[in-house]
Amino acid sequence: MNAIGLHINGVGAVSAAGWSSEELLRAVRDKVELPVTNCPRPGAERPWPCPVRTVPPAPPEKQVRHPRFRRVSAISRYAAAACLEALKDAGFDTPPPRLGILFVMMNGCVNYTGRFYQEVLDNPAQASPLIFPETVFNAPASHIAALLGADGAVTTIIGNSNAIMEALDMAAVWLSCGVCDHCLVVGAEECDWLSAEALTYYHEAHIATEGAGALLVSATGKGPSIQRIAGPLPFHSWKERGELIPQLALPASILIDDHNGIAKHDAAEAAAWSQLTFQARHSPKKLLGESMGASAALQLVLATLESRDQKTSVAVSMPGCNTAAYACVLG
């Protein structure tokens, strides 16, 4: 893949652990037990629990003040806060020129989408035209580009939980072709009752969560670089996925795995990485829950922080749940 050699010079995160990457790192290292609430369903209540871990209220300094953000969906607020933190982390007090943006998601602006189509069902003539623009997949990327005054390319990728690897590959192509000098790669999601409930159909122990992880990447810099990549390894079934996962096992000092605490879902990945020894191993999904399109972004934020702090290599396991599996090593 083209992303090998790419430098991650700044990171930012919003998660159930808080509104910064440091809060995320501290929660994962200390194995903090984060609060769980039951996600309400509009209309008739469901007869089974639907647990979620939501992002706590934003502190005043994390609230974005911009005309675009008066009525945006939560996913845009999470992504904006993560992107601003990543720029500051990279040493930019103001957004740099020739900045590109790649936004990754799986579900997108689901809350406003549900609200708009409920209005259409209730009374089509009264469905709000102010809400409709917030239902499109590219809305968050557009808001962030306006907020930052980005003058580079901006696009959105819809995909699996590990689609951020495709975004990093595209960012590397943009940088090598001179499309931009720096690129913000951000994965984000927001919680809603439908996706949270859908997870419980796969397993009752699934806990949905939300948030955003942002990486400021460049062709050069002082940040950790992507040294090795395994994948994409395409699969069409979970049986085929299990056969491919052993190819993801890359040696490193620290491992950020994809375990969610559900034994039958973690078994193939656990077996693949069991042949290697690590100084430390983190399982952010066990603490946060399943954040879908944001999950691999948050894993990469953690890996970047660990690599910087510990001055060592960090492997990230991203087997995904559909179409392709990845792993990479930062150092």
C-alpha positions in Angstrom: 0.0 0.0 0.0 1.1 3.6 -0.6 0.7 4.5 3.1 4.0 2.9 4.1 6.3 5.7 5.2 3.5 8.1 6.0 4.2 10.2 9.1 1.4 10.8 11.7 2.4 14.2 13.1 -0.7 15.0 15.1 -3.6 13.1 16.7 -6.9 14.0 18.3 -9.8 12.0 19.7 -13.3 12.3 21.1 -14.7 9.1 22.8 -16.7 7.9 25.7 -13.6 8.5 27.7 -13.6 12.2 27.1 -12.8 15.0 24.6 -9.1 14.5 24.1 -6.7 11.8 23.0 -4.9 11.9 26.4 -8.2 11.0 28.2 -8.6 8.1 25.8 -5.0 6.9 26.4 -5.4 7.2 30.2 -8.7 5.3 30.2 -7.2 2.5 28.1 -4.0 2.2 30.1 -5.8 2.3 33.4 -8.7 0.1 32.2 -11.3 2.6 33.4 -14.8 1.3 33.6 -16.9 3.7 31.6 -20.6 4.2 32.3 -23.2 2.4 30.2 -26.7 3.6 29.6 -29.8 2.0 27.9 -30.5 3.5 24.4 -34.1 4.5 24.2 -36.1 3.5 21.1 -38.7 6.1 19.8 -42.2 4.8 20.0 -42.7 1.3 21.5 -39.9 0.4 24.0 -38.0 -2.8 23.2 -38.3 -5.8 25.6 -34.5 -6.3 25.8 -31.6 -4.0 26.9 -29.7 -2.0 24.3 -26.5 -0.7 26.1 -24.5 2.2 24.8 -21.5 4.3 25.9 -22.0 7.9 24.7 -19.6 10.8 24.6 -19.9 13.0 27.7 -21.0 16.6 27.4 -18.4 18.8 25.7 -16.4 21.1 28.0 -16.6 24.8 27.0 -13.2 24.9 25.4 -14.2 22.0 23.0 -17.4 23.6 21.8 -16.9 24.9 18.2 -18.1 28.4 17.6 -18.8 28.8 13.9 -22.0 29.6 11.9 -21.9 26.2 10.3 -22.1 24.4 13.7 -25.3 26.0 14.9 -27.3 22.9 13.9 -24.9 20.2 12.8 -25.2 16.6 13.8 -23.1 15.2 16.7 -20.7 13.4 14.3 -19.6 16.8 12.9 -18.9 18.1 16.4 -16.9 15.1 17.4 -14.9 15.2 14.2 -14.2 18.9 14.4 -12.9 18.7 18.0 -10.7 15.7 17.1 -9.3 17.6 14.0 -8.6 20.8 15.9 -6.7 18.7 18.5 -4.7 16.9 15.9 -3.6 20.2 14.3 -2.6 21.6 17.6 -0.8 18.4 18.5 1.2 18.8 15.3 2.2 22.3 16.2 -0.2 24.3 14.1 -2.0 27.1 15.9 -3.8 27.8 12.6 -4.7 25.4 9.9 -1.7 25.0 7.4 -2.2 25.9 3.7 -2.8 23.2 1.2 -4.6 21.0 3.7 -6.6 18.0 2.5 -9.4 16.2 4.4 -10.4 12.6 4.2 -13.5 11.6 6.3 -14.3 8.0 7.0 -17.6 6.7 8.3 -19.9 3.7 8.3 -23.3 5.1 9.3 -22.9 8.9 9.1 -25.4 11.5 10.2 -28.0 9.0 11.4 -29.7 11.2 14.0 -30.7 13.9 11.6 -31.4 11.4 8.9 -33.9 9.6 11.2 -35.4 12.9 12.2 -35.9 14.2 8.6 -37.5 11.0 7.3 -39.8 10.8 10.3 -41.0 14.3 9.4 -41.5 13.1 5.8 -43.6 10.2 7.1 -45.6 12.4 9.5 -46.2 15.3 7.0 -44.2 15.5 3.8 -45.2 19.1 3.2 -43.7 20.2 6.6 -40.4 18.2 6.3 -37.7 20.7 7.2 -35.3 21.8 4.3 -32.9 22.9 7.0 -32.4 19.4 8.3 -32.1 17.7 4.9 -28.5 18.9 4.1 -27.4 17.2 7.4 -28.5 13.8 6.1 -25.9 13.5 3.4 -22.7 11.5 4.0 -20.4 14.4 3.0 -22.0 16.9 5.4 -19.4 16.5 8.2 -16.4 16.8 5.8 -18.0 19.9 4.3 -18.4 21.5 7.8 -14.9 20.8 8.8 -13.5 22.2 5.6 -15.4 25.4 6.1 -14.3 25.6 9.8 -10.6 25.1 8.9 -10.7 27.0 5.6 -9.2 24.0 3.9 -8.0 24.7 0.4 -7.0 21.2 -0.5 -9.0 18.2 -1.7 -11.9 17.1 0.6 -13.8 13.8 0.3 -15.6 11.1 2.2 -15.1 7.4 2.3 -17.9 5.1 3.3 -16.8 1.6 4.4 -16.0 -1.0 7.0 -14.7 -0.2 10.5 -11.1 -0.3 9.2 -11.8 1.8 6.1 -9.4 4.4 7.5 -6.6 2.3 6.0 -8.0 3.0 2.6 -8.1 6.7 3.5 -4.5 6.6 4.6 -3.6 5.0 1.2 -5.5 7.8 -0.6 -3.8 10.4 1.6 -0.4 9.1 0.6 -1.3 9.3 -3.1 -2.6 12.9 -2.6 0.7 13.9 -0.8 2.9 12.2 -3.4 1.0 13.8 -6.3 1.1 17.3 -4.8 -2.6 17.5 -4.2 -2.0 18.7 -0.7 1.0 19.2 1.8 -0.8 17.9 4.8 -3.9 15.7 5.2 -6.4 15.3 8.0 -7.7 11.7 8.1 -10.6 11.4 10.4 -13.0 8.5 11.3 -16.2 9.4 13.2 -19.6 8.0 14.2 -22.6 9.1 16.3 -24.8 6.8 18.4 -28.5 6.2 17.4 -31.0 3.6 18.5 -31.1 1.8 15.2 -27.4 1.0 14.8 -27.1 0.3 18.6 -30.0 -2.1 18.4 -28.7 -3.8 15.3 -25.5 -4.6 17.1 -27.4 -6.6 19.7 -28.7 -8.9 17.0 -25.2 -10.0 16.3 -24.6 -10.6 20.1 -26.4 -9.4 23.2 -23.1 -8.3 24.8 -22.3 -5.8 22.1 -22.2 -2.2 23.3 -22.4 0.6 20.8 -20.4 3.8 21.2 -19.5 6.9 19.3 -16.7 9.5 18.8 -14.0 10.4 16.4 -10.3 9.9 15.8 -8.2 12.3 13.7 -4.7 11.9 12.3 -2.7 14.7 10.6 -0.5 12.9 8.1 2.4 14.2 6.0 5.1 12.8 3.8 7.7 13.9 6.3 7.8 14.9 10.0 8.8 14.0 13.5 5.7 11.8 14.2 5.7 8.0 14.1 5.6 6.6 10.6 3.7 3.6 9.2 6.5 1.0 8.8 4.6 -2.1 7.7 1.1 -3.0 6.5 -0.6 -6.4 6.2 -3.5 -6.2 3.8 -5.9 -5.6 2.4 -6.8 -9.3 2.8 -10.3 -9.7 1.1 -12.8 -12.1 2.4 -16.4 -13.0 1.7 -17.4 -15.0 4.8 -16.3 -15.2 8.5 -14.8 -18.6 7.7 -12.6 -17.1 5.1 -11.9 -14.2 7.4 -10.7 -16.6 10.1 -8.3 -18.3 7.6 -6.8 -15.0 6.6 -6.4 -13.3 10.0 -3.1 -15.2 10.9 -1.5 -13.2 8.1 -2.1 -10.0 10.1 0.3 -10.9 12.9 3.2 -8.4 12.7 5.9 -8.3 15.3 6.1 -5.1 17.5 6.6 -4.1 21.1 3.0 -3.1 21.8 -0.2 -4.4 20.4 -3.5 -2.5 20.0 -6.0 -5.3 19.2 -9.6 -5.4 18.0 -11.0 -7.5 20.8 -14.5 -6.6 22.0 -14.7 -9.1 24.9 -17.0 -11.6 23.1 -15.1 -14.8 23.0 -16.5 -16.3 19.7 -15.9 -13.0 17.9 -12.3 -12.6 19.3 -11.2 -16.2 18.9 -9.6 -16.0 15.4 -7.7 -12.8 16.2 -6.6 -14.0 19.6 -5.2 -17.2 18.0 -3.4 -15.3 15.3 -1.5 -13.0 17.6 -0.9 -15.5 20.4 2.3 -16.6 18.7 3.9 -13.2 19.3 5.1 -11.7 22.6 4.4 -8.0 23.5 5.5 -5.7 26.3 1.9 -4.4 26.5 -1.4 -5.1 24.9 -4.5 -2.9 24.8 -8.1 -3.7 23.8 -9.8 -0.3 23.5 -13.1 -1.8 22.3 -13.5 -3.7 25.6 -13.6 -0.4 27.4 -15.3 1.8 24.8 -17.6 -0.5 22.9 -18.1 -0.8 19.1 -17.8 2.6 17.4 -18.0 1.2 13.8 -16.4 3.7 11.4 -14.5 5.4 14.2 -13.0 2.3 15.8 -9.8 1.9 13.7 -9.2 5.6 13.8 -9.2 5.5 17.6 -6.9 2.5 17.6 -4.4 4.4 15.4 -4.6 7.4 17.7 -3.7 5.2 20.6 -0.9 3.5 18.7 0.6 6.9 17.7 0.5 8.1 21.4 2.0 4.9 22.6 4.8 4.9 20.0 5.7 8.5 20.8 5.6 8.0 24.6 7.3 4.6 24.7 9.7 5.3 21.8 8.9 1.9 20.4 7.0 0.0 17.7 3.2 -0.5 18.0 1.1 -3.0 16.0 -2.5 -2.3 15.3 -4.8 -5.2 14.4 -7.9 -4.3 12.3 -9.5 -7.5 11.1 -12.8 -5.7 10.3 -16.2 -7.4 10.0 -16.8 -7.1 6.2 -14.8 -7.3 3.0 -11.1 -6.9 4.1 -8.7 -7.2 7.0 -5.7 -5.0 7.8 -2.9 -4.6 10.3 0.0 -2.1 10.5 3.0 -1.2 12.6 3.9 2.3 13.6 7.3 3.3 14.8 
